[in-house]
Amino acid sequence: MTWSLGEISALATKAARGSGMEWGLAEEAGYAVKWLQRRELPGVAALCRYLSWRESGTLSAWPDKTGERGHYCPIAIGAAYGDGAFGDEVQLQRIRLPLLLIPFVALRAFDKSITVSMGNAVFCLTRDGFGHSTNSTAILVNSSVCNITTKHEALPLITSINDIRWPRVPETTTDCIKVLNKFAKNTYAPATETSRLSGAGAGLNDGD
């Protein structure tokens, strides 16, 4: 079975919410996964790993200079960067699953190219394209310092988004989909007597 980008975005949003994120941030997670999968990058796997870690990992609220040892949420920090909370060039410490940061950095690449270095991987983002320097193993690094710059040394080959067909999410992500579904179930309200009587089915007023 394969999944459309719309289906994956909706599932990612529910899974993020089910993991404890506020709805606004959960919607950003859905956006990030769709952006990545649209470019045939492993967004589903990245969110799966991040939410699984988030259950027991130490998460810091915001980058500061207090010496905290927790990791930072790539969705929250990414959304803040996309909204202009940081300058164009910034070094971000201890970002968990930094691939999820990339879609938000791309929001600032409207009139300039931006390079993101994270561990052994380098991304380049432009208004209409993207490129990265290495394979998916390095792209899915669990944690890294992220250096964001507008410098252009040794840029990877850029692929135009217009050259990519609308892909479906492949069956190889099935195990990750199961994990996201597990988190998504936390958003479903448990059935009550009132909901059972007012929902689908005959209830007490069976007309047959």
C-alpha positions in Angstrom: 0.0 0.0 0.0 1.1 3.5 -0.7 -0.1 6.8 0.7 -0.8 10.2 -0.9 1.0 13.3 0.4 -2.3 14.6 1.8 -2.9 11.4 3.7 0.6 11.5 5.2 0.3 15.1 6.1 -2.9 14.5 8.0 -1.5 11.5 9.8 1.6 13.3 10.7 -0.4 16.2 12.2 -2.5 13.8 14.3 0.5 11.8 15.4 2.4 15.0 16.5 -0.7 16.1 18.4 -1.1 12.6 20.0 2.6 12.8 21.1 1.7 15.9 23.2 2.3 18.8 20.8 -0.1 21.7 20.7 -2.3 21.7 17.6 -0.5 24.6 15.9 2.9 22.9 16.3 1.3 19.6 15.2 0.1 21.2 12.0 3.7 22.5 11.4 4.9 18.9 11.7 2.4 17.8 9.1 3.6 20.5 6.8 7.3 19.5 7.3 6.6 15.8 6.6 4.7 16.7 3.4 7.4 19.1 2.2 10.1 16.5 2.7 8.1 13.6 1.1 7.2 15.9 -1.8 10.9 16.1 -2.5 11.4 12.3 -2.0 13.2 12.9 1.3 12.4 10.6 4.4 10.1 12.9 6.3 7.9 10.1 7.6 11.0 8.3 9.0 12.3 11.5 10.5 9.0 12.2 12.3 8.6 8.6 13.4 12.1 8.7 15.0 11.5 12.1 16.6 8.2 11.3 18.2 9.5 7.9 19.4 12.5 9.7 21.1 10.2 12.4 22.4 8.4 10.0 24.6 11.4 9.6 26.9 14.0 12.1 25.8 14.9 15.3 27.5 13.5 18.2 25.5 14.6 21.8 26.1 12.1 24.6 25.5 14.3 27.2 23.7 18.0 27.7 22.8 19.7 29.7 25.5 23.1 30.0 27.2 22.3 28.2 30.4 24.2 25.1 29.5 21.1 22.8 29.4 21.9 19.4 28.0 18.5 18.6 26.5 17.8 18.6 22.8 15.6 21.1 21.0 12.5 20.4 18.9 13.2 20.7 15.2 9.5 21.7 14.6 9.4 24.5 17.2 12.8 25.9 16.3 12.2 25.5 12.6 8.9 27.3 12.7 10.5 30.1 14.7 13.3 30.4 12.1 10.8 30.4 9.3 8.9 33.2 11.0 12.0 35.3 11.4 12.8 34.8 15.1 16.5 34.2 14.2 18.8 36.0 11.7 19.5 34.5 8.3 22.7 33.0 9.7 22.6 31.1 13.0 24.2 28.2 14.7 21.6 26.0 16.5 22.9 23.5 19.1 21.5 20.0 19.8 18.7 19.8 17.3 17.0 16.5 17.4 16.3 14.9 13.9 17.4 18.1 12.2 16.0 17.0 8.8 12.7 18.2 10.1 14.2 21.7 10.4 14.9 21.9 6.6 11.3 22.8 5.4 11.2 25.8 7.6 14.6 27.1 6.6 13.4 26.9 3.0 10.8 29.5 3.8 13.6 32.0 4.1 15.2 31.0 0.8 12.8 33.2 -1.3 15.4 35.7 -2.6 18.6 34.0 -1.6 20.1 30.5 -1.3 20.6 29.1 2.1 23.0 26.4 3.1 22.4 24.1 6.2 25.2 21.9 7.6 24.1 19.2 10.0 26.7 16.6 10.9 28.0 15.1 7.7 25.1 16.3 5.5 24.8 19.7 3.7 21.6 21.0 2.3 21.2 23.9 -0.1 17.9 25.6 -0.5 16.8 28.0 -3.2 13.5 29.6 -4.1 12.6 26.8 -6.5 15.0 24.0 -5.7 17.0 22.0 -3.2 20.1 19.8 -3.0 21.9 17.7 -0.5 25.4 16.3 -0.4 25.1 12.8 1.0 22.9 9.8 1.5 19.8 9.2 3.6 21.8 7.7 6.5 23.6 11.0 7.1 20.4 12.9 6.4 18.6 11.1 9.1 21.2 11.9 11.8 19.6 11.7 15.2 21.1 14.9 16.6 23.4 17.6 15.4 24.5 21.1 15.5 23.0 23.0 12.6 24.8 25.8 10.9 22.6 27.9 8.7 24.4 30.3 6.3 23.9 32.3 3.1 27.4 31.4 2.0 27.7 29.3 -1.1 30.9 27.2 -1.0 30.7 23.7 -2.4 27.0 23.7 -2.9 25.4 20.3 -3.7 23.7 19.8 -7.0 20.3 21.6 -7.1 17.1 19.8 -8.1 14.2 21.9 -9.3 11.0 21.1 -7.5 9.3 21.4 -10.9 11.3 18.4 -12.1 9.8 16.1 -9.5 6.5 14.4 -10.1 4.0 14.3 -7.2 5.2 11.1 -5.5 3.3 8.8 -3.3 4.8 7.6 0.0 6.1 4.0 -0.6 5.4 0.8 1.2 8.9 0.8 2.7 7.5 3.3 5.2 4.9 0.9 6.6 6.7 0.3 9.9 6.9 4.1 10.5 3.3 4.5 9.5 2.3 2.1 12.2 4.3 4.2 14.8 2.5 7.4 13.6 -0.8 5.6 13.8 0.0 4.6 17.4 0.5 8.3 18.4 -2.5 9.4 16.3 -4.8 7.2 18.3 -4.1 9.3 21.3 -6.2 12.1 19.7 -9.3 9.9 19.5 -11.8 10.5 22.3 -12.9 7.3 24.1 -16.5 6.3 23.5 -19.0 7.2 26.1 -22.6 6.2 26.6 -23.8 9.6 25.3 -21.6 9.4 22.2 -22.7 5.9 21.4 -26.4 6.9 21.7 -26.0 10.1 19.6 -23.6 8.6 17.0 -24.0 6.1 14.2 -26.3 3.2 14.9 -29.7 2.7 16.2 -29.2 3.7 19.8 -32.5 3.5 21.8 -34.6 4.8 18.9 -34.5 2.0 16.5 -37.1 2.7 13.8 -37.1 -0.9 12.4 
